[in-house]
Amino acid sequence: MKGIILLMLVAMVTAAPNPVWEAWKQLHEKKYSNEEETVRRSIWEKNLQTVELHNIEHEMGKHTYTMGMNKYSDLEHHEFVEVMCGFRNANKTRSSITYLSLSNVQVPDTVDWRDQGYVTEVKDQEERDTPETIIPQGR
């Protein structure tokens, strides 16, 4: 009987509205199915707990930086890595073209690409073909 009551309490707490979660979803324009909402909220709450604990430890001098919640906070680490890290080559076939060096072309020993205008400021390289999401991030 105690097990059933505990299970019911856990279900009630999990289903209870959380104004911070709701505000975060609105801020980042997140929409989930009912099943996905439960999973994403659980991950988000775990990440929030990690961020809060880290920041308390920061105040105690254990860390030199703070953490915060961002649009990836509803992802587990491996999900974030899958979305944000790695190159997806659309053309997986190898080319049969061979590089041939031109003997009549003078190439400088070094090139500063900043002077050529080819280096730009760092940009958020978020993945565009996946849902917008969040995980803790140092700041």
The 8 nearest C-alpha neighbors of each residue, nearest first, counted from 0:
[[1, 3, 2, 4, 5, 6, 7, 8],
 [2, 0, 4, 3, 5, 6, 7, 8],
 [3, 1, 5, 0, 4, 6, 7, 8],
 [2, 4, 6, 0, 5, 1, 7, 8],
 [5, 3, 7, 1, 6, 2, 8, 0],
 [6, 4, 8, 2, 7, 3, 1, 9],
 [5, 7, 3, 9, 4, 8, 2, 10],
 [6, 8, 10, 4, 5, 9, 11, 3],
 [9, 7, 11, 5, 10, 6, 12, 4],
 [8, 10, 6, 12, 11, 7, 13, 5],
 [9, 11, 7, 13, 8, 12, 14, 6],
 [12, 10, 8, 14, 9, 13, 15, 7],
 [13, 11, 15, 9, 14, 10, 8, 16],
 [12, 14, 10, 11, 15, 9, 37, 41],
 [13, 15, 11, 12, 10, 16, 37, 9],
 [16, 14, 12, 13, 11, 17, 10, 18],
 [17, 15, 18, 14, 21, 20, 13, 12],
 [16, 18, 20, 19, 21, 15, 22, 14],
 [17, 19, 21, 20, 22, 16, 23, 15],
 [20, 18, 22, 21, 17, 23, 24, 16],
 [21, 19, 23, 17, 18, 22, 24, 40],
 [20, 22, 18, 24, 19, 23, 17, 25],
 [23, 21, 19, 25, 24, 20, 18, 26],
 [22, 24, 26, 20, 25, 21, 19, 27],
 [25, 23, 29, 21, 27, 22, 26, 28],
 [24, 26, 28, 22, 23, 27, 21, 29],
 [27, 25, 23, 24, 28, 22, 29, 21],
 [26, 28, 24, 25, 29, 70, 23, 131],
 [29, 27, 25, 24, 26, 30, 131, 23],
 [30, 28, 24, 27, 25, 31, 131, 132],
 [29, 31, 28, 32, 24, 36, 25, 35],
 [32, 30, 36, 35, 33, 29, 34, 39],
 [31, 33, 35, 34, 36, 30, 37, 38],
 [34, 32, 36, 35, 31, 37, 38, 30],
 [33, 35, 36, 32, 37, 38, 31, 39],
 [34, 36, 32, 38, 37, 31, 33, 39],
 [37, 35, 33, 31, 39, 34, 38, 40],
 [36, 38, 40, 35, 34, 39, 41, 33],
 [37, 39, 35, 41, 36, 40, 42, 34],
 [40, 38, 42, 73, 36, 41, 37, 43],
 [41, 39, 43, 37, 42, 38, 36, 44],
 [40, 42, 44, 38, 39, 43, 37, 45],
 [41, 43, 45, 39, 40, 44, 73, 46],
 [42, 44, 73, 40, 46, 45, 41, 72],
 [45, 43, 47, 41, 46, 42, 40, 48],
 [44, 46, 48, 42, 47, 43, 41, 49],
 [47, 45, 49, 43, 48, 44, 42, 50],
 [48, 46, 44, 50, 49, 45, 43, 51],
 [47, 49, 45, 51, 46, 50, 52, 44],
 [50, 48, 46, 52, 47, 51, 53, 45],
 [51, 49, 47, 53, 48, 52, 66, 67],
 [50, 52, 48, 54, 53, 49, 47, 55],
 [53, 51, 55, 49, 54, 50, 48, 56],
 [52, 54, 56, 50, 51, 55, 49, 57],
 [55, 53, 57, 51, 56, 65, 52, 50],
 [56, 54, 58, 52, 57, 53, 51, 59],
 [55, 57, 59, 53, 61, 54, 58, 52],
 [58, 56, 62, 54, 60, 61, 59, 55],
 [59, 57, 55, 60, 56, 54, 61, 62],
 [58, 60, 56, 57, 61, 55, 62, 54],
 [61, 59, 57, 58, 62, 56, 63, 55],
 [60, 62, 57, 56, 59, 63, 58, 53],
 [63, 61, 57, 60, 64, 56, 65, 53],
 [62, 64, 57, 61, 60, 65, 58, 56],
 [65, 63, 62, 138, 57, 137, 66, 54],
 [64, 66, 54, 138, 137, 57, 67, 53],
 [67, 65, 137, 136, 50, 138, 54, 135],
 [66, 68, 135, 136, 50, 137, 69, 65],
 [67, 69, 135, 72, 134, 136, 47, 70],
 [68, 70, 133, 71, 72, 134, 135, 67],
 [133, 69, 71, 132, 72, 27, 131, 134],
 [133, 72, 70, 134, 132, 69, 73, 74],
 [134, 133, 73, 71, 43, 74, 135, 69],
 [72, 74, 43, 133, 39, 42, 71, 132],
 [75, 73, 72, 134, 71, 133, 78, 79],
 [74, 76, 78, 77, 79, 42, 73, 134],
 [75, 77, 79, 78, 80, 74, 134, 81],
 [76, 78, 80, 79, 75, 81, 74, 82],
 [79, 77, 81, 75, 80, 76, 74, 82],
 [78, 80, 76, 82, 77, 81, 83, 74],
 [79, 81, 77, 84, 83, 78, 82, 76],
 [80, 82, 78, 79, 83, 84, 77, 85],
 [83, 81, 79, 80, 84, 78, 126, 129],
 [84, 82, 80, 79, 81, 126, 125, 85],
 [85, 83, 80, 81, 82, 86, 79, 126],
 [84, 86, 87, 83, 81, 80, 82, 88],
 [85, 87, 88, 84, 83, 89, 81, 82],
 [88, 86, 89, 85, 90, 91, 84, 82],
 [87, 89, 90, 91, 86, 92, 85, 93],
 [90, 88, 91, 87, 92, 86, 93, 85],
 [91, 89, 88, 92, 93, 87, 94, 86],
 [90, 92, 88, 89, 93, 87, 94, 86],
 [93, 91, 90, 94, 89, 88, 95, 96],
 [94, 92, 91, 95, 90, 96, 88, 97],
 [93, 95, 96, 92, 97, 91, 90, 98],
 [94, 96, 97, 93, 92, 98, 99, 91],
 [97, 95, 94, 98, 93, 99, 92, 100],
 [96, 98, 99, 95, 94, 100, 93, 101],
 [99, 97, 100, 96, 101, 95, 94, 102],
 [98, 100, 97, 101, 96, 102, 104, 103],
 [99, 101, 102, 98, 104, 103, 97, 106],
 [102, 100, 103, 104, 99, 105, 98, 106],
 [101, 103, 104, 100, 105, 99, 106, 98],
 [102, 104, 101, 105, 100, 106, 99, 107],
 [105, 103, 102, 101, 106, 100, 107, 99],
 [106, 104, 107, 103, 102, 101, 108, 100],
 [105, 107, 104, 108, 109, 110, 103, 101],
 [108, 106, 109, 105, 110, 104, 111, 112],
 [107, 109, 106, 110, 105, 111, 104, 112],
 [110, 108, 107, 111, 106, 112, 114, 105],
 [109, 111, 112, 107, 108, 114, 115, 113],
 [112, 110, 113, 114, 109, 115, 117, 116],
 [111, 113, 115, 114, 117, 110, 118, 116],
 [114, 112, 118, 116, 115, 111, 117, 119],
 [115, 113, 112, 116, 111, 117, 118, 110],
 [114, 116, 112, 113, 117, 111, 118, 110],
 [117, 115, 113, 114, 118, 112, 119, 111],
 [116, 118, 112, 115, 113, 119, 114, 111],
 [119, 117, 113, 116, 112, 120, 115, 114],
 [120, 118, 117, 121, 116, 113, 122, 112],
 [119, 121, 122, 118, 123, 117, 113, 116],
 [120, 122, 119, 123, 124, 118, 125, 117],
 [123, 121, 124, 120, 119, 125, 118, 126],
 [122, 124, 125, 121, 126, 120, 83, 127],
 [125, 123, 122, 126, 83, 121, 127, 84],
 [126, 124, 123, 127, 83, 82, 131, 122],
 [125, 127, 128, 129, 83, 82, 124, 131],
 [126, 128, 129, 125, 130, 131, 124, 82],
 [129, 127, 126, 130, 131, 125, 82, 83],
 [128, 130, 127, 126, 131, 82, 132, 125],
 [131, 129, 132, 128, 127, 29, 126, 30],
 [130, 132, 129, 70, 71, 29, 133, 27],
 [131, 133, 71, 70, 73, 130, 72, 74],
 [71, 72, 70, 134, 132, 73, 69, 74],
 [72, 135, 71, 133, 74, 73, 69, 136],
 [136, 134, 68, 72, 67, 46, 69, 66],
 [135, 137, 66, 67, 134, 138, 68, 69],
 [138, 136, 66, 65, 67, 64, 135, 68],
 [137, 66, 65, 136, 64, 67, 135, 68]]
